[in-house]
Amino acid sequence: MCLGVPGKVVSLSKNELGMLMGIVDFGGLTREVCLAFTPEVQAGEYVIVHAGYAISRLDEQEAMETLQALAELEESAAAEGE
């Protein structure tokens, strides 16, 4: 099973090969992500990231709904482990 996680693009840059890269915020944890598959993305927008690559853009409401669902899954798993 693959999991794409939503994150907010904080900044954009190009790497030494000229590929579009960005810093993406995942709820306080930031990572450098390849944005080559989403070249139209702008800072402040949300993307779905899988294996270090942004694979699609999504609007803020979709991102918030997905993050809420992931938080609920985490809470459910924690409750089962008690």
C-alpha positions as a Markdown table, in Angstrom:
| # | Residue | x | y | z |
|---|---|---|---|---|
| 1 | Met | 0.0 | 0.0 | 0.0 |
| 2 | Cys | 1.2 | 3.5 | -0.9 |
| 3 | Leu | 0.6 | 6.5 | 1.2 |
| 4 | Gly | 0.7 | 10.1 | 0.0 |
| 5 | Val | 0.8 | 12.7 | 2.7 |
| 6 | Pro | -0.4 | 16.3 | 2.3 |
| 7 | Gly | 2.0 | 19.1 | 3.0 |
| 8 | Lys | 2.3 | 22.9 | 2.5 |
| 9 | Val | 4.9 | 24.2 | 0.2 |
| 10 | Val | 7.0 | 26.8 | 2.1 |
| 11 | Ser | 9.6 | 27.7 | -0.5 |
| 12 | Leu | 10.7 | 26.8 | -4.1 |
| 13 | Ser | 14.2 | 26.5 | -5.5 |
| 14 | Lys | 16.1 | 24.6 | -8.2 |
| 15 | Asn | 18.7 | 22.0 | -7.4 |
| 16 | Glu | 22.1 | 21.8 | -9.1 |
| 17 | Leu | 20.5 | 19.8 | -12.0 |
| 18 | Gly | 17.9 | 22.5 | -12.5 |
| 19 | Met | 15.0 | 20.4 | -11.1 |
| 20 | Leu | 12.3 | 22.2 | -9.2 |
| 21 | Met | 12.5 | 21.5 | -5.5 |
| 22 | Gly | 10.7 | 22.9 | -2.4 |
| 23 | Ile | 10.6 | 22.9 | 1.3 |
| 24 | Val | 7.3 | 21.3 | 2.4 |
| 25 | Asp | 5.8 | 21.6 | 5.9 |
| 26 | Phe | 4.1 | 18.5 | 7.3 |
| 27 | Gly | 2.6 | 19.9 | 10.4 |
| 28 | Gly | 5.8 | 21.4 | 11.8 |
| 29 | Leu | 8.2 | 18.9 | 10.2 |
| 30 | Thr | 9.8 | 20.2 | 7.0 |
| 31 | Arg | 11.5 | 18.2 | 4.3 |
| 32 | Glu | 13.0 | 19.0 | 0.9 |
| 33 | Val | 10.7 | 17.5 | -1.8 |
| 34 | Cys | 11.1 | 17.2 | -5.6 |
| 35 | Leu | 8.3 | 19.3 | -7.3 |
| 36 | Ala | 9.2 | 18.3 | -10.9 |
| 37 | Phe | 5.8 | 16.5 | -11.3 |
| 38 | Thr | 3.9 | 19.6 | -10.0 |
| 39 | Pro | 5.8 | 22.5 | -11.8 |
| 40 | Glu | 2.8 | 24.9 | -11.5 |
| 41 | Val | 2.8 | 24.8 | -7.6 |
| 42 | Gln | 3.4 | 28.0 | -5.7 |
| 43 | Ala | 4.6 | 28.6 | -2.1 |
| 44 | Gly | 1.6 | 28.4 | 0.2 |
| 45 | Glu | -0.2 | 25.7 | -1.8 |
| 46 | Tyr | -0.6 | 22.1 | -0.7 |
| 47 | Val | 0.7 | 19.0 | -2.4 |
| 48 | Ile | 0.5 | 15.2 | -1.9 |
| 49 | Val | 3.9 | 13.8 | -1.3 |
| 50 | His | 5.0 | 10.2 | -1.8 |
| 51 | Ala | 8.6 | 9.0 | -1.5 |
| 52 | Gly | 10.0 | 12.5 | -1.6 |
| 53 | Tyr | 8.1 | 13.6 | -4.7 |
| 54 | Ala | 5.0 | 15.9 | -4.9 |
| 55 | Ile | 2.7 | 13.9 | -7.1 |
| 56 | Ser | -0.3 | 16.3 | -7.2 |
| 57 | Arg | -1.6 | 19.6 | -5.9 |
| 58 | Leu | -4.7 | 19.9 | -3.7 |
| 59 | Asp | -6.7 | 22.7 | -2.2 |
| 60 | Glu | -6.4 | 23.7 | 1.4 |
| 61 | Gln | -9.8 | 22.2 | 2.4 |
| 62 | Glu | -8.9 | 18.8 | 0.9 |
| 63 | Ala | -5.5 | 19.0 | 2.7 |
| 64 | Met | -7.2 | 19.8 | 6.1 |
| 65 | Glu | -9.7 | 16.9 | 5.6 |
| 66 | Thr | -6.9 | 14.5 | 4.8 |
| 67 | Leu | -4.8 | 15.6 | 7.8 |
| 68 | Gln | -7.8 | 15.3 | 10.1 |
| 69 | Ala | -8.5 | 11.8 | 8.8 |
| 70 | Leu | -4.8 | 10.8 | 9.4 |
| 71 | Ala | -5.0 | 12.3 | 13.0 |
| 72 | Glu | -8.1 | 10.2 | 13.7 |
| 73 | Leu | -6.4 | 7.1 | 12.4 |
| 74 | Glu | -3.4 | 7.8 | 14.7 |
| 75 | Glu | -5.7 | 8.3 | 17.7 |
| 76 | Ser | -7.6 | 5.1 | 16.9 |
| 77 | Ala | -4.4 | 3.1 | 16.7 |
| 78 | Ala | -3.1 | 4.6 | 19.9 |
| 79 | Ala | -6.3 | 3.7 | 21.7 |
| 80 | Glu | -6.1 | 0.1 | 20.4 |
| 81 | Gly | -2.6 | -0.1 | 21.8 |
| 82 | Glu | -3.6 | 0.8 | 25.3 |
